């Protein structure tokens, strides 16, 4: 049996998790974080947290910076 994985994202520091809303979505299939209409308040470091619900183990990826560009 494959473990069930859940994905969440931390914004800047634990325990500030990204809350899903009409602009933010976390795919539970891929773990990708999608942000629509990026705003200046979205700028910061994002860390992916993957949890195995069977063993209750957790792995954190390295922080990924989001930088707002003026294109």
CHARMM internal coordinates of N, CA and C (Angstrom, degrees):
IC EDIT
DIST 1 N 1 CA 1.4511
DIST 1 CA 1 C 1.5329
ANGL 1 N 1 CA 1 C 109.07
DIST 1 C 2 N 1.3069
ANGL 1 CA 1 C 2 N 116.12
DIHE 1 N 1 CA 1 C 2 N 131.95
DIST 2 N 2 CA 1.4602
ANGL 1 C 2 N 2 CA 120.68
DIHE 1 CA 1 C 2 N 2 CA 178.19
DIST 2 CA 2 C 1.5241
ANGL 2 N 2 CA 2 C 110.02
DIHE 1 C 2 N 2 CA 2 C -77.29
DIST 2 C 3 N 1.3184
ANGL 2 CA 2 C 3 N 116.48
DIHE 2 N 2 CA 2 C 3 N 141.99
DIST 3 N 3 CA 1.4720
ANGL 2 C 3 N 3 CA 118.62
DIHE 2 CA 2 C 3 N 3 CA 178.05
DIST 3 CA 3 C 1.5234
ANGL 3 N 3 CA 3 C 110.77
DIHE 2 C 3 N 3 CA 3 C -68.12
DIST 3 C 4 N 1.3118
ANGL 3 CA 3 C 4 N 115.79
DIHE 3 N 3 CA 3 C 4 N 148.03
DIST 4 N 4 CA 1.4553
ANGL 3 C 4 N 4 CA 120.40
DIHE 3 CA 3 C 4 N 4 CA 175.24
DIST 4 CA 4 C 1.5226
ANGL 4 N 4 CA 4 C 108.16
DIHE 3 C 4 N 4 CA 4 C -87.21
DIST 4 C 5 N 1.3174
ANGL 4 CA 4 C 5 N 115.31
DIHE 4 N 4 CA 4 C 5 N 124.29
DIST 5 N 5 CA 1.4566
ANGL 4 C 5 N 5 CA 120.77
DIHE 4 CA 4 C 5 N 5 CA -178.72
DIST 5 CA 5 C 1.5217
ANGL 5 N 5 CA 5 C 109.71
DIHE 4 C 5 N 5 CA 5 C -107.16
DIST 5 C 6 N 1.3158
ANGL 5 CA 5 C 6 N 115.97
DIHE 5 N 5 CA 5 C 6 N 141.44
DIST 6 N 6 CA 1.4592
ANGL 5 C 6 N 6 CA 120.87
DIHE 5 CA 5 C 6 N 6 CA 171.74
DIST 6 CA 6 C 1.5234
ANGL 6 N 6 CA 6 C 107.46
DIHE 5 C 6 N 6 CA 6 C -122.30
DIST 6 C 7 N 1.3097
ANGL 6 CA 6 C 7 N 115.03
DIHE 6 N 6 CA 6 C 7 N 147.70
DIST 7 N 7 CA 1.4558
ANGL 6 C 7 N 7 CA 121.42
DIHE 6 CA 6 C 7 N 7 CA -176.64
DIST 7 CA 7 C 1.5205
ANGL 7 N 7 CA 7 C 110.20
DIHE 6 C 7 N 7 CA 7 C -118.59
DIST 7 C 8 N 1.3137
ANGL 7 CA 7 C 8 N 115.38
DIHE 7 N 7 CA 7 C 8 N 140.68
DIST 8 N 8 CA 1.4623
ANGL 7 C 8 N 8 CA 122.03
DIHE 7 CA 7 C 8 N 8 CA 174.34
DIST 8 CA 8 C 1.5233
ANGL 8 N 8 CA 8 C 106.85
DIHE 7 C 8 N 8 CA 8 C -145.38
DIST 8 C 9 N 1.3153
ANGL 8 CA 8 C 9 N 115.31
DIHE 8 N 8 CA 8 C 9 N 163.29
DIST 9 N 9 CA 1.4593
ANGL 8 C 9 N 9 CA 120.43
DIHE 8 CA 8 C 9 N 9 CA 179.32
DIST 9 CA 9 C 1.5152
ANGL 9 N 9 CA 9 C 109.77
DIHE 8 C 9 N 9 CA 9 C -127.75
DIST 9 C 10 N 1.3373
ANGL 9 CA 9 C 10 N 115.38
DIHE 9 N 9 CA 9 C 10 N 138.46
DIST 10 N 10 CA 1.4634
ANGL 9 C 10 N 10 CA 122.13
DIHE 9 CA 9 C 10 N 10 CA 175.63
DIST 10 CA 10 C 1.5261
ANGL 10 N 10 CA 10 C 107.18
DIHE 9 C 10 N 10 CA 10 C -100.69
DIST 10 C 11 N 1.3256
ANGL 10 CA 10 C 11 N 115.90
DIHE 10 N 10 CA 10 C 11 N 135.73
DIST 11 N 11 CA 1.4614
ANGL 10 C 11 N 11 CA 121.24
DIHE 10 CA 10 C 11 N 11 CA 176.97
DIST 11 CA 11 C 1.5199
ANGL 11 N 11 CA 11 C 108.32
DIHE 10 C 11 N 11 CA 11 C -103.04
DIST 11 C 12 N 1.3218
ANGL 11 CA 11 C 12 N 116.59
DIHE 11 N 11 CA 11 C 12 N 116.50
DIST 12 N 12 CA 1.4669
ANGL 11 C 12 N 12 CA 126.62
DIHE 11 CA 11 C 12 N 12 CA -179.01
DIST 12 CA 12 C 1.5194
ANGL 12 N 12 CA 12 C 112.73
DIHE 11 C 12 N 12 CA 12 C 66.25
DIST 12 C 13 N 1.3105
ANGL 12 CA 12 C 13 N 121.23
DIHE 12 N 12 CA 12 C 13 N -71.46
DIST 13 N 13 CA 1.4661
ANGL 12 C 13 N 13 CA 120.99
DIHE 12 CA 12 C 13 N 13 CA -177.36
DIST 13 CA 13 C 1.5179
ANGL 13 N 13 CA 13 C 111.11
DIHE 12 C 13 N 13 CA 13 C -140.38
DIST 13 C 14 N 1.3400
ANGL 13 CA 13 C 14 N 115.49
DIHE 13 N 13 CA 13 C 14 N 150.16
DIST 14 N 14 CA 1.4627
ANGL 13 C 14 N 14 CA 120.70
DIHE 13 CA 13 C 14 N 14 CA 174.16
DIST 14 CA 14 C 1.5147
ANGL 14 N 14 CA 14 C 108.06
DIHE 13 C 14 N 14 CA 14 C -64.82
DIST 14 C 15 N 1.2926
ANGL 14 CA 14 C 15 N 122.33
DIHE 14 N 14 CA 14 C 15 N 138.99
DIST 15 N 15 CA 1.4682
ANGL 14 C 15 N 15 CA 128.54
DIHE 14 CA 14 C 15 N 15 CA 7.41
DIST 15 CA 15 C 1.5196
ANGL 15 N 15 CA 15 C 113.34
DIHE 14 C 15 N 15 CA 15 C -103.68
DIST 15 C 16 N 1.3141
ANGL 15 CA 15 C 16 N 118.73
DIHE 15 N 15 CA 15 C 16 N 38.28
DIST 16 N 16 CA 1.4650
ANGL 15 C 16 N 16 CA 121.52
DIHE 15 CA 15 C 16 N 16 CA -178.47
DIST 16 CA 16 C 1.5304
ANGL 16 N 16 CA 16 C 110.08
DIHE 15 C 16 N 16 CA 16 C -84.36
DIST 16 C 17 N 1.3322
ANGL 16 CA 16 C 17 N 116.51
DIHE 16 N 16 CA 16 C 17 N 82.71
DIST 17 N 17 CA 1.4580
ANGL 16 C 17 N 17 CA 120.98
DIHE 16 CA 16 C 17 N 17 CA -179.80
DIST 17 CA 17 C 1.5260
ANGL 17 N 17 CA 17 C 110.59
DIHE 16 C 17 N 17 CA 17 C -77.38
DIST 17 C 18 N 1.3246
ANGL 17 CA 17 C 18 N 116.04
DIHE 17 N 17 CA 17 C 18 N 147.93
DIST 18 N 18 CA 1.4607
ANGL 17 C 18 N 18 CA 121.72
DIHE 17 CA 17 C 18 N 18 CA 175.26
DIST 18 CA 18 C 1.5217
ANGL 18 N 18 CA 18 C 107.75
DIHE 17 C 18 N 18 CA 18 C -72.43
DIST 18 C 19 N 1.3132
ANGL 18 CA 18 C 19 N 116.83
DIHE 18 N 18 CA 18 C 19 N 124.90
DIST 19 N 19 CA 1.4590
ANGL 18 C 19 N 19 CA 121.60
DIHE 18 CA 18 C 19 N 19 CA 177.77
DIST 19 CA 19 C 1.5164
ANGL 19 N 19 CA 19 C 108.58
DIHE 18 C 19 N 19 CA 19 C -93.49
DIST 19 C 20 N 1.3365
ANGL 19 CA 19 C 20 N 115.77
DIHE 19 N 19 CA 19 C 20 N 130.23
DIST 20 N 20 CA 1.4533
ANGL 19 C 20 N 20 CA 119.72
DIHE 19 CA 19 C 20 N 20 CA 178.61
DIST 20 CA 20 C 1.5260
ANGL 20 N 20 CA 20 C 109.81
DIHE 19 C 20 N 20 CA 20 C -72.13
DIST 20 C 21 N 1.3224
ANGL 20 CA 20 C 21 N 114.80
DIHE 20 N 20 CA 20 C 21 N 138.00
DIST 21 N 21 CA 1.4606
ANGL 20 C 21 N 21 CA 121.13
DIHE 20 CA 20 C 21 N 21 CA 177.85
DIST 21 CA 21 C 1.5246
ANGL 21 N 21 CA 21 C 107.67
DIHE 20 C 21 N 21 CA 21 C -151.52
DIST 21 C 22 N 1.3211
ANGL 21 CA 21 C 22 N 117.62
DIHE 21 N 21 CA 21 C 22 N -158.58
DIST 22 N 22 CA 1.4602
ANGL 21 C 22 N 22 CA 119.57
DIHE 21 CA 21 C 22 N 22 CA -178.19
DIST 22 CA 22 C 1.5282
ANGL 22 N 22 CA 22 C 113.43
DIHE 21 C 22 N 22 CA 22 C -71.70
DIST 22 C 23 N 1.3443
ANGL 22 CA 22 C 23 N 118.89
DIHE 22 N 22 CA 22 C 23 N -8.74
DIST 23 N 23 CA 1.4727
ANGL 22 C 23 N 23 CA 122.45
DIHE 22 CA 22 C 23 N 23 CA 176.89
DIST 23 CA 23 C 1.5199
ANGL 23 N 23 CA 23 C 113.67
DIHE 22 C 23 N 23 CA 23 C -112.32
DIST 23 C 24 N 1.3247
ANGL 23 CA 23 C 24 N 117.78
DIHE 23 N 23 CA 23 C 24 N -18.62
DIST 24 N 24 CA 1.4688
ANGL 23 C 24 N 24 CA 121.11
DIHE 23 CA 23 C 24 N 24 CA -174.43
DIST 24 CA 24 C 1.5246
ANGL 24 N 24 CA 24 C 110.34
DIHE 23 C 24 N 24 CA 24 C -123.50
DIST 24 C 25 N 1.3441
ANGL 24 CA 24 C 25 N 115.46
DIHE 24 N 24 CA 24 C 25 N 134.28
DIST 25 N 25 CA 1.4613
ANGL 24 C 25 N 25 CA 120.95
DIHE 24 CA 24 C 25 N 25 CA -178.61
DIST 25 CA 25 C 1.5199
ANGL 25 N 25 CA 25 C 108.94
DIHE 24 C 25 N 25 CA 25 C -143.55
DIST 25 C 26 N 1.3413
ANGL 25 CA 25 C 26 N 117.52
DIHE 25 N 25 CA 25 C 26 N 135.25
DIST 26 N 26 CA 1.4618
ANGL 25 C 26 N 26 CA 123.03
DIHE 25 CA 25 C 26 N 26 CA 175.35
DIST 26 CA 26 C 1.5222
ANGL 26 N 26 CA 26 C 107.59
DIHE 25 C 26 N 26 CA 26 C -111.82
DIST 26 C 27 N 1.3372
ANGL 26 CA 26 C 27 N 117.14
DIHE 26 N 26 CA 26 C 27 N 118.94
DIST 27 N 27 CA 1.4609
ANGL 26 C 27 N 27 CA 121.58
DIHE 26 CA 26 C 27 N 27 CA 177.52
DIST 27 CA 27 C 1.5239
ANGL 27 N 27 CA 27 C 109.06
DIHE 26 C 27 N 27 CA 27 C -73.83
DIST 27 C 28 N 1.3264
ANGL 27 CA 27 C 28 N 117.23
DIHE 27 N 27 CA 27 C 28 N 123.81
DIST 28 N 28 CA 1.4580
ANGL 27 C 28 N 28 CA 120.62
DIHE 27 CA 27 C 28 N 28 CA 177.43
DIST 28 CA 28 C 1.5298
ANGL 28 N 28 CA 28 C 111.30
DIHE 27 C 28 N 28 CA 28 C -82.74
DIST 28 C 29 N 1.3378
ANGL 28 CA 28 C 29 N 117.48
DIHE 28 N 28 CA 28 C 29 N -2.44
DIST 29 N 29 CA 1.4633
ANGL 28 C 29 N 29 CA 121.46
DIHE 28 CA 28 C 29 N 29 CA 174.19
DIST 29 CA 29 C 1.5187
ANGL 29 N 29 CA 29 C 111.19
DIHE 28 C 29 N 29 CA 29 C -89.99
DIST 29 C 30 N 1.3366
ANGL 29 CA 29 C 30 N 116.76
DIHE 29 N 29 CA 29 C 30 N -42.12
DIST 30 N 30 CA 1.4698
ANGL 29 C 30 N 30 CA 120.86
DIHE 29 CA 29 C 30 N 30 CA -175.38
DIST 30 CA 30 C 1.5206
ANGL 30 N 30 CA 30 C 113.68
DIHE 29 C 30 N 30 CA 30 C -111.18
DIST 30 C 31 N 1.3309
ANGL 30 CA 30 C 31 N 116.85
DIHE 30 N 30 CA 30 C 31 N -20.86
DIST 31 N 31 CA 1.4556
ANGL 30 C 31 N 31 CA 120.57
DIHE 30 CA 30 C 31 N 31 CA -175.32
DIST 31 CA 31 C 1.5131
ANGL 31 N 31 CA 31 C 113.44
DIHE 30 C 31 N 31 CA 31 C 85.55
DIST 31 C 32 N 1.3267
ANGL 31 CA 31 C 32 N 117.54
DIHE 31 N 31 CA 31 C 32 N -2.52
DIST 32 N 32 CA 1.4661
ANGL 31 C 32 N 32 CA 120.81
DIHE 31 CA 31 C 32 N 32 CA -178.98
DIST 32 CA 32 C 1.5183
ANGL 32 N 32 CA 32 C 111.50
DIHE 31 C 32 N 32 CA 32 C -66.37
DIST 32 C 33 N 1.3178
ANGL 32 CA 32 C 33 N 115.00
DIHE 32 N 32 CA 32 C 33 N 143.46
DIST 33 N 33 CA 1.4599
ANGL 32 C 33 N 33 CA 122.42
DIHE 32 CA 32 C 33 N 33 CA 173.67
DIST 33 CA 33 C 1.5211
ANGL 33 N 33 CA 33 C 107.69
DIHE 32 C 33 N 33 CA 33 C -102.91
DIST 33 C 34 N 1.3232
ANGL 33 CA 33 C 34 N 115.80
DIHE 33 N 33 CA 33 C 34 N 126.95
DIST 34 N 34 CA 1.4623
ANGL 33 C 34 N 34 CA 121.65
DIHE 33 CA 33 C 34 N 34 CA 178.53
DIST 34 CA 34 C 1.5220
ANGL 34 N 34 CA 34 C 108.56
DIHE 33 C 34 N 34 CA 34 C -113.67
DIST 34 C 35 N 1.3301
ANGL 34 CA 34 C 35 N 115.74
DIHE 34 N 34 CA 34 C 35 N 130.97
DIST 35 N 35 CA 1.4635
ANGL 34 C 35 N 35 CA 121.35
DIHE 34 CA 34 C 35 N 35 CA 177.54
DIST 35 CA 35 C 1.5221
ANGL 35 N 35 CA 35 C 107.37
DIHE 34 C 35 N 35 CA 35 C -125.33
DIST 35 C 36 N 1.3240
ANGL 35 CA 35 C 36 N 116.39
DIHE 35 N 35 CA 35 C 36 N 119.15
DIST 36 N 36 CA 1.4610
ANGL 35 C 36 N 36 CA 121.56
DIHE 35 CA 35 C 36 N 36 CA 177.78
DIST 36 CA 36 C 1.5191
ANGL 36 N 36 CA 36 C 109.02
DIHE 35 C 36 N 36 CA 36 C -94.11
DIST 36 C 37 N 1.3186
ANGL 36 CA 36 C 37 N 115.70
DIHE 36 N 36 CA 36 C 37 N 147.89
DIST 37 N 37 CA 1.4633
ANGL 36 C 37 N 37 CA 121.29
DIHE 36 CA 36 C 37 N 37 CA 176.75
DIST 37 CA 37 C 1.5286
ANGL 37 N 37 CA 37 C 111.30
DIHE 36 C 37 N 37 CA 37 C 50.20
DIST 37 C 38 N 1.3242
ANGL 37 CA 37 C 38 N 115.76
DIHE 37 N 37 CA 37 C 38 N 61.53
DIST 38 N 38 CA 1.4660
ANGL 37 C 38 N 38 CA 122.09
DIHE 37 CA 37 C 38 N 38 CA -177.03
DIST 38 CA 38 C 1.5256
ANGL 38 N 38 CA 38 C 110.43
DIHE 37 C 38 N 38 CA 38 C -56.84
DIST 38 C 39 N 1.3236
ANGL 38 CA 38 C 39 N 114.85
DIHE 38 N 38 CA 38 C 39 N 134.59
DIST 39 N 39 CA 1.4646
ANGL 38 C 39 N 39 CA 122.34
DIHE 38 CA 38 C 39 N 39 CA 179.81
DIST 39 CA 39 C 1.5251
ANGL 39 N 39 CA 39 C 109.62
DIHE 38 C 39 N 39 CA 39 C -117.83
DIST 39 C 40 N 1.3121
ANGL 39 CA 39 C 40 N 116.51
DIHE 39 N 39 CA 39 C 40 N 165.66
DIST 40 N 40 CA 1.4680
ANGL 39 C 40 N 40 CA 121.17
DIHE 39 CA 39 C 40 N 40 CA 179.23
DIST 40 CA 40 C 1.5236
ANGL 40 N 40 CA 40 C 111.35
DIHE 39 C 40 N 40 CA 40 C -57.76
DIST 40 C 41 N 1.3249
ANGL 40 CA 40 C 41 N 118.39
DIHE 40 N 40 CA 40 C 41 N -32.23
DIST 41 N 41 CA 1.4723
ANGL 40 C 41 N 41 CA 121.17
DIHE 40 CA 40 C 41 N 41 CA -179.56
DIST 41 CA 41 C 1.5255
ANGL 41 N 41 CA 41 C 112.44
DIHE 40 C 41 N 41 CA 41 C -70.86
DIST 41 C 42 N 1.3492
ANGL 41 CA 41 C 42 N 118.09
DIHE 41 N 41 CA 41 C 42 N -11.67
DIST 42 N 42 CA 1.4665
ANGL 41 C 42 N 42 CA 122.16
DIHE 41 CA 41 C 42 N 42 CA 177.81
DIST 42 CA 42 C 1.5248
ANGL 42 N 42 CA 42 C 112.32
DIHE 41 C 42 N 42 CA 42 C -83.86
DIST 42 C 43 N 1.3274
ANGL 42 CA 42 C 43 N 117.50
DIHE 42 N 42 CA 42 C 43 N -13.50
DIST 43 N 43 CA 1.4650
ANGL 42 C 43 N 43 CA 121.58
DIHE 42 CA 42 C 43 N 43 CA -177.09
DIST 43 CA 43 C 1.5221
ANGL 43 N 43 CA 43 C 109.72
DIHE 42 C 43 N 43 CA 43 C -67.06
DIST 43 C 44 N 1.3360
ANGL 43 CA 43 C 44 N 115.90
DIHE 43 N 43 CA 43 C 44 N 132.51
DIST 44 N 44 CA 1.4610
ANGL 43 C 44 N 44 CA 121.51
DIHE 43 CA 43 C 44 N 44 CA 179.13
DIST 44 CA 44 C 1.5123
ANGL 44 N 44 CA 44 C 110.17
DIHE 43 C 44 N 44 CA 44 C 158.69
DIST 44 C 45 N 1.3204
ANGL 44 CA 44 C 45 N 116.82
DIHE 44 N 44 CA 44 C 45 N -164.96
DIST 45 N 45 CA 1.4588
ANGL 44 C 45 N 45 CA 122.70
DIHE 44 CA 44 C 45 N 45 CA -179.85
DIST 45 CA 45 C 1.5190
ANGL 45 N 45 CA 45 C 110.13
DIHE 44 C 45 N 45 CA 45 C -102.16
DIST 45 C 46 N 1.3310
ANGL 45 CA 45 C 46 N 115.02
DIHE 45 N 45 CA 45 C 46 N 134.88
DIST 46 N 46 CA 1.4611
ANGL 45 C 46 N 46 CA 122.22
DIHE 45 CA 45 C 46 N 46 CA 179.84
DIST 46 CA 46 C 1.5220
ANGL 46 N 46 CA 46 C 108.88
DIHE 45 C 46 N 46 CA 46 C -117.15
DIST 46 C 47 N 1.3303
ANGL 46 CA 46 C 47 N 116.82
DIHE 46 N 46 CA 46 C 47 N 132.83
DIST 47 N 47 CA 1.4580
ANGL 46 C 47 N 47 CA 122.83
DIHE 46 CA 46 C 47 N 47 CA -179.97
DIST 47 CA 47 C 1.5188
ANGL 47 N 47 CA 47 C 109.00
DIHE 46 C 47 N 47 CA 47 C -123.64
DIST 47 C 48 N 1.3356
ANGL 47 CA 47 C 48 N 116.71
DIHE 47 N 47 CA 47 C 48 N 126.82
DIST 48 N 48 CA 1.4619
ANGL 47 C 48 N 48 CA 121.52
DIHE 47 CA 47 C 48 N 48 CA 178.68
DIST 48 CA 48 C 1.5281
ANGL 48 N 48 CA 48 C 109.38
DIHE 47 C 48 N 48 CA 48 C -82.70
DIST 48 C 49 N 1.3357
ANGL 48 CA 48 C 49 N 115.51
DIHE 48 N 48 CA 48 C 49 N 135.26
DIST 49 N 49 CA 1.4595
ANGL 48 C 49 N 49 CA 122.28
DIHE 48 CA 48 C 49 N 49 CA 177.17
DIST 49 CA 49 C 1.5241
ANGL 49 N 49 CA 49 C 107.39
DIHE 48 C 49 N 49 CA 49 C -118.89
DIST 49 C 50 N 1.3346
ANGL 49 CA 49 C 50 N 116.88
DIHE 49 N 49 CA 49 C 50 N 121.17
DIST 50 N 50 CA 1.4592
ANGL 49 C 50 N 50 CA 121.72
DIHE 49 CA 49 C 50 N 50 CA 178.35
DIST 50 CA 50 C 1.5205
ANGL 50 N 50 CA 50 C 107.76
DIHE 49 C 50 N 50 CA 50 C -111.26
DIST 50 C 51 N 1.3357
ANGL 50 CA 50 C 51 N 115.77
DIHE 50 N 50 CA 50 C 51 N 126.86
DIST 51 N 51 CA 1.4561
ANGL 50 C 51 N 51 CA 120.98
DIHE 50 CA 50 C 51 N 51 CA -179.14
DIST 51 CA 51 C 1.5163
ANGL 51 N 51 CA 51 C 109.63
DIHE 50 C 51 N 51 CA 51 C -117.63
DIST 51 C 52 N 1.3446
ANGL 51 CA 51 C 52 N 116.22
DIHE 51 N 51 CA 51 C 52 N 132.16
DIST 52 N 52 CA 1.4567
ANGL 51 C 52 N 52 CA 122.80
DIHE 51 CA 51 C 52 N 52 CA 173.60
DIST 52 CA 52 C 1.5213
ANGL 52 N 52 CA 52 C 106.49
DIHE 51 C 52 N 52 CA 52 C -90.48
DIST 52 C 53 N 1.3286
ANGL 52 CA 52 C 53 N 117.34
DIHE 52 N 52 CA 52 C 53 N 113.35
DIST 53 N 53 CA 1.4625
ANGL 52 C 53 N 53 CA 120.51
DIHE 52 CA 52 C 53 N 53 CA -175.18
DIST 53 CA 53 C 1.5236
ANGL 53 N 53 CA 53 C 112.94
DIHE 52 C 53 N 53 CA 53 C -73.84
DIST 53 C 54 N 1.3363
ANGL 53 CA 53 C 54 N 118.13
DIHE 53 N 53 CA 53 C 54 N -16.39
DIST 54 N 54 CA 1.4665
ANGL 53 C 54 N 54 CA 120.83
DIHE 53 CA 53 C 54 N 54 CA 179.17
DIST 54 CA 54 C 1.5246
ANGL 54 N 54 CA 54 C 110.39
DIHE 53 C 54 N 54 CA 54 C -78.15
DIST 54 C 55 N 1.3372
ANGL 54 CA 54 C 55 N 116.65
DIHE 54 N 54 CA 54 C 55 N -48.63
DIST 55 N 55 CA 1.4669
ANGL 54 C 55 N 55 CA 120.61
DIHE 54 CA 54 C 55 N 55 CA -177.88
DIST 55 CA 55 C 1.5205
ANGL 55 N 55 CA 55 C 112.48
DIHE 54 C 55 N 55 CA 55 C -98.47
DIST 55 C 56 N 1.3277
ANGL 55 CA 55 C 56 N 115.99
DIHE 55 N 55 CA 55 C 56 N -5.70
DIST 56 N 56 CA 1.4636
ANGL 55 C 56 N 56 CA 122.62
DIHE 55 CA 55 C 56 N 56 CA -177.97
DIST 56 CA 56 C 1.5296
ANGL 56 N 56 CA 56 C 111.87
DIHE 55 C 56 N 56 CA 56 C 58.27
DIST 56 C 57 N 1.3469
ANGL 56 CA 56 C 57 N 116.29
DIHE 56 N 56 CA 56 C 57 N 34.06
DIST 57 N 57 CA 1.4625
ANGL 56 C 57 N 57 CA 120.20
DIHE 56 CA 56 C 57 N 57 CA 175.99
DIST 57 CA 57 C 1.5218
ANGL 57 N 57 CA 57 C 108.99
DIHE 56 C 57 N 57 CA 57 C -96.59
DIST 57 C 58 N 1.3237
ANGL 57 CA 57 C 58 N 115.72
DIHE 57 N 57 CA 57 C 58 N 156.14
DIST 58 N 58 CA 1.4611
ANGL 57 C 58 N 58 CA 121.48
DIHE 57 CA 57 C 58 N 58 CA -173.81
DIST 58 CA 58 C 1.5239
ANGL 58 N 58 CA 58 C 109.55
DIHE 57 C 58 N 58 CA 58 C -135.93
DIST 58 C 59 N 1.3357
ANGL 58 CA 58 C 59 N 116.04
DIHE 58 N 58 CA 58 C 59 N 139.56
DIST 59 N 59 CA 1.4569
ANGL 58 C 59 N 59 CA 122.64
DIHE 58 CA 58 C 59 N 59 CA 177.68
DIST 59 CA 59 C 1.5207
ANGL 59 N 59 CA 59 C 108.24
DIHE 58 C 59 N 59 CA 59 C -128.39
DIST 59 C 60 N 1.3269
ANGL 59 CA 59 C 60 N 116.21
DIHE 59 N 59 CA 59 C 60 N 134.40
DIST 60 N 60 CA 1.4614
ANGL 59 C 60 N 60 CA 121.55
DIHE 59 CA 59 C 60 N 60 CA 177.07
DIST 60 CA 60 C 1.5161
ANGL 60 N 60 CA 60 C 109.12
DIHE 59 C 60 N 60 CA 60 C -110.24
DIST 60 C 61 N 1.3278
ANGL 60 CA 60 C 61 N 116.29
DIHE 60 N 60 CA 60 C 61 N 134.57
DIST 61 N 61 CA 1.4573
ANGL 60 C 61 N 61 CA 121.16
DIHE 60 CA 60 C 61 N 61 CA 175.25
DIST 61 CA 61 C 1.5151
ANGL 61 N 61 CA 61 C 110.00
DIHE 60 C 61 N 61 CA 61 C -85.02
DIST 61 C 62 N 1.3297
ANGL 61 CA 61 C 62 N 117.25
DIHE 61 N 61 CA 61 C 62 N 170.87
DIST 62 N 62 CA 1.4641
ANGL 61 C 62 N 62 CA 119.76
DIHE 61 CA 61 C 62 N 62 CA 177.71
DIST 62 CA 62 C 1.5292
ANGL 62 N 62 CA 62 C 110.26
DIHE 61 C 62 N 62 CA 62 C -69.56
DIST 62 C 63 N 1.3317
ANGL 62 CA 62 C 63 N 118.11
DIHE 62 N 62 CA 62 C 63 N 149.81
DIST 63 N 63 CA 1.4678
ANGL 62 C 63 N 63 CA 120.51
DIHE 62 CA 62 C 63 N 63 CA 178.67
DIST 63 CA 63 C 1.5275
ANGL 63 N 63 CA 63 C 111.63
DIHE 62 C 63 N 63 CA 63 C -61.73
DIST 63 C 64 N 1.3218
ANGL 63 CA 63 C 64 N 115.63
DIHE 63 N 63 CA 63 C 64 N 141.63
DIST 64 N 64 CA 1.4550
ANGL 63 C 64 N 64 CA 122.81
DIHE 63 CA 63 C 64 N 64 CA 176.17
DIST 64 CA 64 C 1.5189
ANGL 64 N 64 CA 64 C 108.32
DIHE 63 C 64 N 64 CA 64 C -118.20
DIST 64 C 65 N 1.3358
ANGL 64 CA 64 C 65 N 117.81
DIHE 64 N 64 CA 64 C 65 N 121.16
DIST 65 N 65 CA 1.4685
ANGL 64 C 65 N 65 CA 119.13
DIHE 64 CA 64 C 65 N 65 CA -178.43
DIST 65 CA 65 C 1.5252
ANGL 65 N 65 CA 65 C 111.72
DIHE 64 C 65 N 65 CA 65 C -77.71
DIST 65 C 66 N 1.3113
ANGL 65 CA 65 C 66 N 116.26
DIHE 65 N 65 CA 65 C 66 N 141.50
DIST 66 N 66 CA 1.4589
ANGL 65 C 66 N 66 CA 122.66
DIHE 65 CA 65 C 66 N 66 CA 170.51
DIST 66 CA 66 C 1.5156
ANGL 66 N 66 CA 66 C 106.86
DIHE 65 C 66 N 66 CA 66 C -107.72
DIST 66 C 67 N 1.3236
ANGL 66 CA 66 C 67 N 115.17
DIHE 66 N 66 CA 66 C 67 N 121.96
DIST 67 N 67 CA 1.4579
ANGL 66 C 67 N 67 CA 121.26
DIHE 66 CA 66 C 67 N 67 CA -178.33
DIST 67 CA 67 C 1.5230
ANGL 67 N 67 CA 67 C 107.81
DIHE 66 C 67 N 67 CA 67 C -117.73
DIST 67 C 68 N 1.3014
ANGL 67 CA 67 C 68 N 117.43
DIHE 67 N 67 CA 67 C 68 N 129.57
DIST 68 N 68 CA 1.4563
ANGL 67 C 68 N 68 CA 123.00
DIHE 67 CA 67 C 68 N 68 CA 179.38
DIST 68 CA 68 C 1.5189
ANGL 68 N 68 CA 68 C 109.10
DIHE 67 C 68 N 68 CA 68 C -86.01
DIST 68 C 69 N 1.3351
ANGL 68 CA 68 C 69 N 115.30
DIHE 68 N 68 CA 68 C 69 N 121.79
DIST 69 N 69 CA 1.4636
ANGL 68 C 69 N 69 CA 120.38
DIHE 68 CA 68 C 69 N 69 CA 178.69
DIST 69 CA 69 C 1.5194
ANGL 69 N 69 CA 69 C 109.25
DIHE 68 C 69 N 69 CA 69 C -104.83
DIST 69 C 70 N 1.3015
ANGL 69 CA 69 C 70 N 116.26
DIHE 69 N 69 CA 69 C 70 N 149.07
DIST 70 N 70 CA 1.4644
ANGL 69 C 70 N 70 CA 121.80
DIHE 69 CA 69 C 70 N 70 CA 176.10
DIST 70 CA 70 C 1.5186
ANGL 70 N 70 CA 70 C 108.75
DIHE 69 C 70 N 70 CA 70 C -102.18
DIST 70 C 71 N 1.3319
ANGL 70 CA 70 C 71 N 116.49
DIHE 70 N 70 CA 70 C 71 N 84.17
DIST 71 N 71 CA 1.4767
ANGL 70 C 71 N 71 CA 121.02
DIHE 70 CA 70 C 71 N 71 CA -179.69
DIST 71 CA 71 C 1.5097
ANGL 71 N 71 CA 71 C 110.67
DIHE 70 C 71 N 71 CA 71 C -96.48
END
COOR INIT
IC SEED 1 N 1 CA 1 C
IC BUILD
